[in-house]
Every structure is written in C-alpha cells, then in structure tokens.
Amino acid sequence: MPRYLEVAEHCYVESELAQLFATQMAFSHSETVWNTFYLYALLRDCIRQSVGLVLPHCGSHKDHLNARLLEQNLCVAGTGQEQWAHACRDCAKVIVEHDGSWSRITACVMDGVTVSHPRCNVADCIESLASPRDRFCPIHANLHMRCAIHGCSANTCQGFCTCKNPVHRGIELSIGGLSSPPRLKTSLTRKWTHNEQLMVRCCGIIISRVTFFHAESLVNATNFILATFPARFSCACPSYLFFDNNCCLLRHLIAAGEHRLDTIGFPVDVFHAINKHKDSDAFCQMHCNPAGFPELYDEHNQWMFDSSAAEQANVWFGSFNP
C-alpha cells in the first residue's frame, strides 16, 4: 500500500487518513455528528456573547436545539455574524487629503447564491417544515388533505394528493412523465426556497446571510440591507454597496421614499457594469456606473475594492448545496 494516494489532481491523502475515512464510512454516525456540530456552534456563539445556552429539558433530543437554531438564523440575517464588524486593508481604506485630514471609506458586496431547501407550499409562508419530505409546514398541515390542484377545495382520496376529479387525477398520475409543466397550477411537488443572500466585505468575509424564500426581490434586498446595517449602528454602514441590480434597487429606494440608506453609494459591480448593463440606461449610467465614482480609484487608477468578492464567496458557499 503506498503511503500517499493521489485522490485528485494536486491532492494527496495519507493511507492512514484513508483508513480513518473508510472506518467512518462503515460506522457512520451522521445524526450524532450533526447534533455535535450544531451544539458546538451554539456554545461558541454564547461564549462570544457571554451568555448561557438555555435548552428545554424535555422532548426529543433532536428537537432540543430547534428553537435556538431558528433564533440564531434570524440573528445571522442581521448583526449576529461573528465577523459582522470586520474591517481590514482590503475592505476599508483610509484616505489622507492634501491638508492632512483623513477619512475612511468601506465597501460591501451583496449577491445571491442558489442554495435552496424545501419550503412550505403556501405562498409567502416562511415557517420551517417538520420534515424535508413534507409539502406543508405544521401550521398548514391541514392542506395535505386538500386537492393539490390550485383552486380546487375538494378533499383528497386515500393514497392520492388529488380529488376524484378525473382531470386532476390524470395530472397527478402523469406528472412524472410530462415534458412540459401542466396547464393547471399544482402543489403536487415540494417547493424550494429561491436563494441564500450574502453580504460580503470586499476582502471575502461574509458578514450577513439570509434566506430569500420566494424571490430576490427589491423589497427583500432592501430589508436585508437594513437588517445588516441597522440605524443604531449608523457608523457601520458601508460607503459603497456593490450589487448586480443596483440601478433597479436605487430606483426602488427613491420611489419608496427610503432615506435610511442615503449615505451609501450604490455602484453596480464592475463585471455586470461592463457585461450586463446597457449604456443607453441613463439612470444606471448616472447613478450606478462604478466608473462614475472617483473615490473607488487609487492613485494608480486601479480599483481599490474587489467588487467580485461575493462571486468568489458564492463558489465556496455553493458547495454546501446538496
């Protein structure tokens, strides 16, 4: 047996480690590993905040952490990420003026990555499913007994997700072999969340994350920005926020009369500005073209911030998609 195994290009594993992997595969303890991972992560967060971890004493062991995990997910969608206040030379720049005064400019990138998980089939519901195999959350569990064809209120027949209507039953029986979606809207299959939205410093540090359940809409994007940079931490707002759809986002902010983000510049990231946005869009060119922000250049006429940081983070984050 060779001491080192080439398991991929430029990647080698010692035979002893390979033996450990083989043993772990043979005696898998996946549920124990997940419980350990979650418990350890929660304890680390509590230690960081100097608070105690309080869990229910009764009930199933696998359900003990659910409420605290949900709370942590909501917190991470705002200021709860450990590196939320991160700053370094790659994402924060100190500008010294000719008169000796100085100022600081910072930048973030917002982007979505297609990492999805099953969600409740009811529109606008964000409740968690009891099981990934379910179509409805516990609150809407009664809808399991209603015909899965939208607009039909009849009860289902035993062993089926549709009522006795032959048209509805035919759609259910043929759903797996259809080459195109049926004309009638259905809830025969599980719905999935739209994407995970990341807020990334230009050095690559993820400072906030949230699940967009139904769309990467402008309202969702605005709420995510406000949650990540709340008014009580006004100095934490970035000077510039790169986003591939900033021209539409800025139009939305103006139309909605949203002034809490007035101190932030909204340039489109360089890649999308060059390849995706039209020169004929006067609003975009005037307000969101990164070339129109001289503060983003250094003395050598180079970009001071990496506006593609989120795209690079997405490659890593997207690896968690099952």
LUMTI-984381 format. One record per residue (C-alpha): residue in one letter; z, x, y; residue number from 1. Coordinates in Angstrom, 3 decimals, always signed. Each point is the difference from the previous one (the first is absolute). Layout:
BEGIN
+------+----------+----------+----------+------+
! resn !       up !     east !    north ! resi !
+------+----------+----------+----------+------+
!    A !        Z !        X !        Y !  NUM !
...
+------+----------+----------+----------+------+
This chain:
BEGIN
+------+----------+----------+----------+------+
! resn !       up !     east !    north ! resi !
+------+----------+----------+----------+------+
!    M !   +0.000 !   +0.000 !   +0.000 !    1 !
!    P !   -0.961 !   +1.533 !   +3.382 !    2 !
!    R !   +2.796 !   +0.357 !   +2.501 !    3 !
!    Y !   -2.024 !   -1.642 !   +2.792 !    4 !
!    L !   -2.313 !   -3.025 !   -0.301 !    5 !
!    E !   -2.797 !   -0.665 !   +2.475 !    6 !
!    V !   +0.435 !   -3.768 !   +0.426 !    7 !
!    A !   -2.303 !   -0.278 !   +3.036 !    8 !
!    E !   -2.037 !   +2.307 !   +2.177 !    9 !
!    H !   +2.348 !   +2.592 !   +1.532 !   10 !
!    C !   +2.983 !   -1.811 !   -1.526 !   11 !
!    Y !   +2.053 !   +1.533 !   -2.821 !   12 !
!    V !   +3.014 !   -1.272 !   -1.912 !   13 !
!    E !   +2.368 !   +2.064 !   -2.115 !   14 !
!    S !   +0.128 !   -0.984 !   -3.660 !   15 !
!    E !   +3.773 !   -0.596 !   +0.291 !   16 !
!    L !   -0.660 !   -2.519 !   +2.771 !   17 !
!    A !   -2.719 !   -1.619 !   -2.099 !   18 !
!    Q !   +2.546 !   -0.409 !   -2.797 !   19 !
!    L !   +2.394 !   -1.675 !   +2.447 !   20 !
!    F !   -2.780 !   -2.385 !   +1.091 !   21 !
!    A !   -0.759 !   -0.837 !   -3.643 !   22 !
!    T !   +3.653 !   -0.756 !   -0.684 !   23 !
!    Q !   +0.259 !   -2.177 !   +3.083 !   24 !
!    M !   -3.102 !   -1.931 !   -1.045 !   25 !
!    A !   +1.418 !   -0.543 !   -3.488 !   26 !
!    F !   +3.418 !   -1.120 !   +1.240 !   27 !
!    S !   -0.928 !   -1.833 !   +3.173 !   28 !
!    H !   +2.788 !   -1.510 !   +2.099 !   29 !
!    S !   -2.129 !   -1.449 !   +2.797 !   30 !
!    E !   +2.472 !   -2.660 !   +1.099 !   31 !
!    T !   +2.845 !   +2.510 !   +0.136 !   32 !
!    V !   -2.166 !   +2.397 !   +2.011 !   33 !
!    W !   -0.898 !   -2.729 !   +2.515 !   34 !
!    N !   +3.624 !   -1.128 !   +0.363 !   35 !
!    T !   +1.052 !   +3.613 !   +0.513 !   36 !
!    F !   -2.725 !   +0.562 !   +2.582 !   37 !
!    Y !   +0.912 !   -3.098 !   +2.007 !   38 !
!    L !   +3.761 !   +0.578 !   -0.179 !   39 !
!    Y !   -0.324 !   +3.652 !   +0.994 !   40 !
!    A !   -2.265 !   -0.895 !   +2.942 !   41 !
!    L !   +2.403 !   -2.676 !   +1.243 !   42 !
!    L !   +2.981 !   +2.335 !   -0.293 !   43 !
!    R !   -1.837 !   +2.694 !   +1.964 !   44 !
!    D !   -0.759 !   -2.494 !   +2.758 !   45 !
!    C !   +3.607 !   -1.195 !   +0.126 !   46 !
!    I !   +1.276 !   +3.578 !   +0.201 !   47 !
!    R !   -2.434 !   +0.670 !   +2.847 !   48 !
!    Q !   +1.340 !   -3.013 !   +1.883 !   49 !
!    S !   +3.648 !   +0.667 !   -0.955 !   50 !
!    V !   +0.399 !   -3.450 !   -1.545 !   51 !
!    G !   +0.980 !   -1.186 !   -3.452 !   52 !
!    L !   -2.344 !   -1.515 !   -2.556 !   53 !
!    V !   +1.269 !   -3.485 !   -0.884 !   54 !
!    L !   -1.533 !   -1.678 !   -3.056 !   55 !
!    P !   +0.876 !   -3.221 !   -1.874 !   56 !
!    H !   +2.274 !   +0.468 !   -2.988 !   57 !
!    C !   -1.369 !   -2.867 !   -2.092 !   58 !
!    G !   -3.443 !   -0.886 !   -1.299 !   59 !
!    S !   -2.694 !   +2.024 !   -1.712 !   60 !
!    H !   +0.110 !   +3.724 !   +0.635 !   61 !
!    K !   -3.696 !   +0.121 !   +0.867 !   62 !
!    D !   +0.560 !   -2.595 !   +2.753 !   63 !
!    H !   +2.954 !   +1.732 !   +1.662 !   64 !
!    L !   -2.190 !   +2.026 !   +2.334 !   65 !
!    N !   -2.500 !   -2.695 !   +1.001 !   66 !
!    A !   +1.694 !   -1.236 !   +3.173 !   67 !
!    R !   +0.722 !   +3.512 !   +1.222 !   68 !
!    L !   -3.564 !   +1.144 !   -0.766 !   69 !
!    L !   -1.403 !   -2.934 !   +1.963 !   70 !
!    E !   +2.259 !   +0.871 !   +2.926 !   71 !
!    Q !   -1.162 !   +3.607 !   -0.178 !   72 !
!    N !   -3.667 !   -1.027 !   -0.038 !   73 !
!    L !   +0.519 !   -2.060 !   +3.149 !   74 !
!    C !   +1.800 !   +2.918 !   +1.617 !   75 !
!    V !   -2.777 !   +2.453 !   -0.877 !   76 !
!    A !   -2.469 !   -2.305 !   +1.755 !   77 !
!    G !   +1.802 !   +0.879 !   +3.229 !   78 !
!    T !   +2.231 !   +2.968 !   +0.762 !   79 !
!    G !   +1.557 !   +0.469 !   -3.440 !   80 !
!    Q !   -2.192 !   +2.825 !   -1.257 !   81 !
!    E !   +1.958 !   +3.238 !   -0.279 !   82 !
!    Q !   -2.567 !   +1.936 !   +2.056 !   83 !
!    W !   -0.501 !   -2.757 !   +2.592 !   84 !
!    A !   +1.126 !   +2.236 !   +2.890 !   85 !
!    H !   -2.022 !   +2.978 !   -1.213 !   86 !
!    A !   -1.586 !   +2.318 !   +2.570 !   87 !
!    C !   -1.693 !   +3.366 !   -0.417 !   88 !
!    R !   -2.636 !   +2.144 !   +1.697 !   89 !
!    D !   -2.819 !   -1.840 !   -1.754 !   90 !
!    C !   +0.964 !   -3.496 !   +1.135 !   91 !
!    A !   +1.779 !   +0.706 !   +3.315 !   92 !
!    K !   -1.312 !   +2.236 !   +2.768 !   93 !
!    V !   +1.814 !   +1.339 !   +3.058 !   94 !
!    I !   -2.318 !   +0.264 !   +2.986 !   95 !
!    V !   +0.994 !   +2.438 !   +2.764 !   96 !
!    E !   -1.573 !   -0.813 !   +3.367 !   97 !
!    H !   -1.062 !   +2.510 !   +2.655 !   98 !
!    D !   +3.110 !   -0.733 !   +2.062 !   99 !
!    G !   +2.269 !   +0.871 !   -2.937 !  100 !
!    S !   +0.868 !   -3.587 !   -0.898 !  101 !
!    W !   -0.551 !   -1.142 !   -3.547 !  102 !
!    S !   -0.612 !   -3.160 !   -1.961 !  103 !
!    R !   -0.164 !   -0.946 !   -3.656 !  104 !
!    I !   -2.766 !   -1.945 !   -1.713 !  105 !
!    T !   +0.136 !   -1.298 !   -3.563 !  106 !
!    A !   -2.470 !   -1.771 !   -2.247 !  107 !
!    C !   -0.050 !   -2.143 !   -3.146 !  108 !
!    V !   -2.688 !   -1.394 !   -2.240 !  109 !
!    M !   +0.079 !   -3.480 !   -1.537 !  110 !
!    D !   -2.127 !   -0.840 !   -3.007 !  111 !
!    G !   -0.077 !   -2.195 !   -3.078 !  112 !
!    V !   -0.281 !   +1.108 !   -3.609 !  113 !
!    T !   -1.057 !   -2.313 !   -2.819 !  114 !
!    V !   +3.097 !   +0.104 !   -2.172 !  115 !
!    S !   +0.596 !   -3.575 !   -1.128 !  116 !
!    H !   +2.398 !   -1.933 !   -2.193 !  117 !
!    P !   +0.125 !   -3.648 !   -1.156 !  118 !
!    R !   +1.241 !   -2.542 !   +2.537 !  119 !
!    C !   +0.689 !   -3.715 !   +0.087 !  120 !
!    N !   -3.164 !   -2.137 !   -0.061 !  121 !
!    V !   +1.287 !   -2.153 !   +2.860 !  122 !
!    A !   -1.608 !   +0.975 !   +3.288 !  123 !
!    D !   +2.288 !   +1.870 !   +2.436 !  124 !
!    C !   +2.812 !   +0.272 !   -2.587 !  125 !
!    I !   +1.557 !   +3.467 !   -0.142 !  126 !
!    E !   +2.712 !   -0.695 !   -2.575 !  127 !
!    S !   +0.193 !   +2.356 !   -2.970 !  128 !
!    L !   -1.131 !   -1.109 !   -3.436 !  129 !
!    A !   +2.538 !   -0.215 !   -2.810 !  130 !
!    S !   -2.560 !   +1.760 !   -2.198 !  131 !
!    P !   -3.305 !   +1.724 !   +0.821 !  132 !
!    R !   -1.626 !   -2.393 !   -2.488 !  133 !
!    D !   +0.967 !   -3.093 !   +2.024 !  134 !
!    R !   -2.355 !   -1.825 !   +2.337 !  135 !
!    F !   +2.761 !   -1.485 !   +2.148 !  136 !
!    C !   +3.340 !   +1.232 !   +1.327 !  137 !
!    P !   +3.261 !   -1.735 !   -1.020 !  138 !
!    I !   -0.080 !   -2.167 !   +3.145 !  139 !
!    H !   -3.434 !   -1.386 !   -0.892 !  140 !
!    A !   +0.499 !   +0.068 !   -3.780 !  141 !
!    N !   -0.552 !   -3.762 !   -0.192 !  142 !
!    L !   -3.672 !   +0.583 !   +0.848 !  143 !
!    H !   -0.478 !   +1.456 !   -3.475 !  144 !
!    M !   -0.108 !   -3.639 !   -1.162 !  145 !
!    R !   -2.686 !   -0.993 !   +2.526 !  146 !
!    C !   -3.723 !   +0.335 !   -0.686 !  147 !
!    A !   -1.250 !   +3.416 !   +1.108 !  148 !
!    I !   -3.070 !   -1.486 !   +1.707 !  149 !
!    H !   +0.669 !   -0.130 !   +3.733 !  150 !
!    G !   +0.269 !   -3.545 !   +1.328 !  151 !
!    C !   +0.935 !   -1.498 !   -3.364 !  152 !
!    S !   +3.578 !   -1.287 !   -0.255 !  153 !
!    A !   -0.141 !   -1.070 !   -3.649 !  154 !
!    N !   +2.333 !   +1.578 !   -2.535 !  155 !
!    T !   -1.224 !   +2.571 !   -2.458 !  156 !
!    C !   -0.430 !   -0.667 !   -3.705 !  157 !
!    Q !   +2.047 !   +1.968 !   -2.496 !  158 !
!    G !   -1.512 !   +3.407 !   -0.649 !  159 !
!    F !   -2.297 !   -0.157 !   +3.041 !  160 !
!    C !   +0.184 !   +0.745 !   +3.729 !  161 !
!    T !   -2.202 !   -2.980 !   +0.884 !  162 !
!    C !   +0.175 !   -3.754 !   -0.376 !  163 !
!    K !   -2.020 !   -2.135 !   -2.416 !  164 !
!    N !   -2.894 !   -0.279 !   +2.459 !  165 !
!    P !   -2.951 !   +1.365 !   -2.033 !  166 !
!    V !   -1.480 !   +1.827 !   +2.994 !  167 !
!    H !   +3.287 !   +1.767 !   +0.713 !  168 !
!    R !   +0.564 !   +0.747 !   -3.684 !  169 !
!    G !   -3.522 !   +1.403 !   -0.276 !  170 !
!    I !   +0.639 !   +2.419 !   +2.866 !  171 !
!    E !   +3.165 !   +1.272 !   -1.677 !  172 !
!    L !   -1.675 !   +0.446 !   -3.388 !  173 !
!    S !   -2.966 !   +1.859 !   +1.477 !  174 !
!    I !   +1.798 !   +2.041 !   +2.676 !  175 !
!    G !   -0.165 !   +3.219 !   -2.016 !  176 !
!    G !   -3.754 !   -0.211 !   -0.525 !  177 !
!    L !   -1.070 !   -0.990 !   +3.517 !  178 !
!    S !   -2.308 !   +2.487 !   +1.711 !  179 !
!    S !   +0.866 !   -1.446 !   +3.425 !  180 !
!    P !   +3.085 !   -1.775 !   +1.391 !  181 !
!    P !   +0.211 !   -3.741 !   -0.714 !  182 !
!    R !   -0.913 !   -2.370 !   +2.808 !  183 !
!    L !   +3.444 !   -1.578 !   -0.073 !  184 !
!    K !   +2.933 !   +2.101 !   +1.170 !  185 !
!    T !   +2.545 !   +0.615 !   -2.717 !  186 !
!    S !   +3.391 !   +1.576 !   -0.690 !  187 !
!    L !   -0.838 !   +0.875 !   -3.578 !  188 !
!    T !   +0.536 !   +3.716 !   +0.507 !  189 !
!    R !   +2.669 !   +2.003 !   +1.770 !  190 !
!    K !   -0.336 !   +0.808 !   +3.687 !  191 !
!    W !   +0.564 !   +3.548 !   +1.198 !  192 !
!    T !   +1.340 !   +1.414 !   +3.241 !  193 !
!    H !   -2.643 !   +1.277 !   +2.404 !  194 !
!    N !   +1.196 !   +3.543 !   +0.702 !  195 !
!    E !   +2.844 !   +2.294 !   +0.957 !  196 !
!    Q !   -0.021 !   +0.978 !   +3.678 !  197 !
!    L !   +1.211 !   +3.485 !   +0.890 !  198 !
!    M !   +1.158 !   +1.510 !   +3.278 !  199 !
!    V !   -0.578 !   +3.742 !   -0.224 !  200 !
!    R !   +0.825 !   +2.793 !   +2.388 !  201 !
!    C !   -2.984 !   +2.271 !   +0.655 !  202 !
!    C !   +1.646 !   +2.678 !   -2.126 !  203 !
!    G !   -0.186 !   -2.276 !   -3.057 !  204 !
!    I !   +3.604 !   -1.301 !   -0.085 !  205 !
!    I !   +0.182 !   -3.726 !   -0.831 !  206 !
!    I !   +2.559 !   -1.582 !   +2.315 !  207 !
!    S !   -0.462 !   -3.682 !   -0.846 !  208 !
!    R !   -1.622 !   -2.234 !   -2.617 !  209 !
!    V !   -0.488 !   -3.730 !   -0.421 !  210 !
!    T !   -1.796 !   -2.339 !   -2.397 !  211 !
!    F !   -2.769 !   -2.131 !   +1.488 !  212 !
!    F !   -0.090 !   -2.956 !   -2.370 !  213 !
!    H !   -3.185 !   -1.737 !   +1.088 !  214 !
!    A !   -1.995 !   +2.085 !   +2.494 !  215 !
!    E !   +0.020 !   +3.048 !   +2.240 !  216 !
!    S !   +0.006 !   -2.391 !   +2.943 !  217 !
!    L !   +0.558 !   +0.879 !   +3.630 !  218 !
!    V !   +3.199 !   -2.085 !   +0.065 !  219 !
!    N !   +1.380 !   +1.848 !   -3.022 !  220 !
!    A !   -0.960 !   +3.361 !   +1.516 !  221 !
!    T !   +1.726 !   -0.898 !   +3.289 !  222 !
!    N !   +3.180 !   -1.122 !   -1.745 !  223 !
!    F !   +0.030 !   +3.187 !   -2.062 !  224 !
!    I !   -0.267 !   +2.180 !   +3.117 !  225 !
!    L !   +2.789 !   -1.943 !   +1.729 !  226 !
!    A !   +2.237 !   +0.303 !   -3.061 !  227 !
!    T !   -0.626 !   +3.735 !   -0.305 !  228 !
!    F !   +0.566 !   +0.677 !   +3.697 !  229 !
!    P !   +2.538 !   -2.623 !   +1.171 !  230 !
!    A !   +0.846 !   -0.405 !   +3.673 !  231 !
!    R !   +3.543 !   +1.335 !   -0.505 !  232 !
!    F !   -1.561 !   +3.392 !   -0.849 !  233 !
!    S !   -2.550 !   +0.039 !   +2.811 !  234 !
!    C !   -0.148 !   +3.810 !   +0.105 !  235 !
!    A !   -1.148 !   +0.039 !   -3.622 !  236 !
!    C !   -3.308 !   -1.696 !   +0.810 !  237 !
!    P !   -2.935 !   +2.351 !   -0.494 !  238 !
!    S !   -2.162 !   +0.912 !   +2.946 !  239 !
!    Y !   -3.087 !   -0.792 !   -2.080 !  240 !
!    L !   -0.556 !   -2.119 !   -3.082 !  241 !
!    F !   -3.211 !   +0.586 !   -1.957 !  242 !
!    F !   -1.382 !   -2.955 !   -1.967 !  243 !
!    D !   -3.509 !   -0.655 !   -1.289 !  244 !
!    N !   -0.043 !   -3.484 !   +1.579 !  245 !
!    N !   +1.781 !   +0.764 !   +3.250 !  246 !
!    C !   -2.644 !   -1.609 !   +2.195 !  247 !
!    C !   +0.620 !   -3.395 !   -1.620 !  248 !
!    L !   +3.756 !   +0.630 !   -0.078 !  249 !
!    L !   +0.063 !   +0.780 !   +3.723 !  250 !
!    R !   -2.037 !   -3.125 !   +0.762 !  251 !
!    H !   +2.540 !   -2.002 !   -1.989 !  252 !
!    L !   +2.948 !   +1.531 !   +1.884 !  253 !
!    I !   -1.592 !   -0.816 !   +3.338 !  254 !
!    A !   -0.870 !   -3.570 !   -1.023 !  255 !
!    A !   +3.506 !   -0.581 !   -1.388 !  256 !
!    G !   +1.654 !   +1.364 !   +3.142 !  257 !
!    E !   +1.905 !   +2.577 !   -2.069 !  258 !
!    H !   +1.419 !   +2.594 !   +2.416 !  259 !
!    R !   +2.578 !   +1.720 !   -2.221 !  260 !
!    L !   -2.645 !   +2.550 !   -1.025 !  261 !
!    D !   -1.398 !   +0.702 !   +3.457 !  262 !
!    T !   +1.184 !   +3.624 !   -0.059 !  263 !
!    I !   -2.113 !   +0.829 !   -3.087 !  264 !
!    G !   -3.632 !   +1.138 !   +0.077 !  265 !
!    F !   -2.196 !   -1.523 !   -2.719 !  266 !
!    P !   -2.857 !   +2.367 !   -0.848 !  267 !
!    V !   -2.075 !   -0.550 !   -3.124 !  268 !
!    D !   +0.312 !   +2.889 !   -2.446 !  269 !
!    V !   -2.757 !   +2.574 !   +0.418 !  270 !
!    F !   -1.779 !   -0.703 !   -3.300 !  271 !
!    H !   -0.383 !   -3.729 !   +0.603 !  272 !
!    A !   -0.824 !   +0.515 !   +3.673 !  273 !
!    I !   -2.991 !   +2.135 !   -0.998 !  274 !
!    N !   -1.170 !   -1.876 !   -3.086 !  275 !
!    K !   +1.101 !   -3.631 !   +0.284 !  276 !
!    H !   +0.257 !   -1.050 !   +3.648 !  277 !
!    K !   -3.082 !   -0.845 !   +2.051 !  278 !
!    D !   -0.760 !   +1.722 !   +3.288 !  279 !
!    S !   -1.075 !   -3.402 !   +1.310 !  280 !
!    D !   +3.566 !   -1.359 !   -0.248 !  281 !
!    A !   +1.023 !   +0.499 !   +3.630 !  282 !
!    F !   +3.647 !   -0.995 !   -0.547 !  283 !
!    C !   +0.415 !   +2.426 !   -2.885 !  284 !
!    Q !   -1.685 !   +2.848 !   +1.857 !  285 !
!    M !   +2.094 !   -0.573 !   +3.107 !  286 !
!    H !   +3.424 !   -0.469 !   -1.596 !  287 !
!    C !   -0.045 !   +1.383 !   -3.555 !  288 !
!    N !   -2.455 !   +2.891 !   -0.171 !  289 !
!    P !   +2.158 !   +3.075 !   -0.776 !  290 !
!    A !   -2.369 !   +2.140 !   +2.087 !  291 !
!    G !   +1.201 !   -1.974 !   +3.015 !  292 !
!    F !   +3.564 !   +1.327 !   -0.355 !  293 !
!    P !   +0.047 !   +3.529 !   +1.473 !  294 !
!    E !   +3.663 !   +0.341 !   -1.014 !  295 !
!    L !   -1.164 !   +0.202 !   -3.623 !  296 !
!    Y !   -1.836 !   +3.289 !   +0.587 !  297 !
!    D !   +1.559 !   +3.453 !   +0.177 !  298 !
!    E !   -1.099 !   +2.901 !   +2.223 !  299 !
!    H !   -2.628 !   +0.966 !   -2.580 !  300 !
!    N !   -1.504 !   -3.506 !   +0.070 !  301 !
!    Q !   +1.295 !   -0.709 !   -3.514 !  302 !
!    W !   +1.766 !   -3.147 !   -1.185 !  303 !
!    M !   +3.770 !   +0.432 !   +0.272 !  304 !
!    F !   +0.775 !   -2.625 !   -2.638 !  305 !
!    D !   -1.399 !   -0.678 !   -3.453 !  306 !
!    S !   -1.120 !   -3.620 !   +0.278 !  307 !
!    S !   -0.951 !   -0.019 !   -3.712 !  308 !
!    A !   +3.552 !   +0.662 !   -1.186 !  309 !
!    A !   +0.352 !   -3.529 !   -1.388 !  310 !
!    E !   -3.207 !   +0.311 !   -2.014 !  311 !
!    Q !   +1.415 !   +3.115 !   -1.650 !  312 !
!    A !   +3.337 !   -1.728 !   -0.628 !  313 !
!    N !   -1.888 !   -2.924 !   -1.521 !  314 !
!    V !   -1.439 !   +2.256 !   -2.701 !  315 !
!    W !   +3.518 !   +0.914 !   -1.113 !  316 !
!    F !   +1.445 !   -3.495 !   +0.479 !  317 !
!    G !   -2.932 !   -1.647 !   -1.763 !  318 !
!    S !   +0.809 !   +1.942 !   -3.173 !  319 !
!    F !   +2.907 !   -2.409 !   -0.539 !  320 !
!    N !   -2.398 !   -2.917 !   -0.488 !  321 !
!    P !   +0.363 !   -1.089 !   -3.643 !  322 !
+------+----------+----------+----------+------+
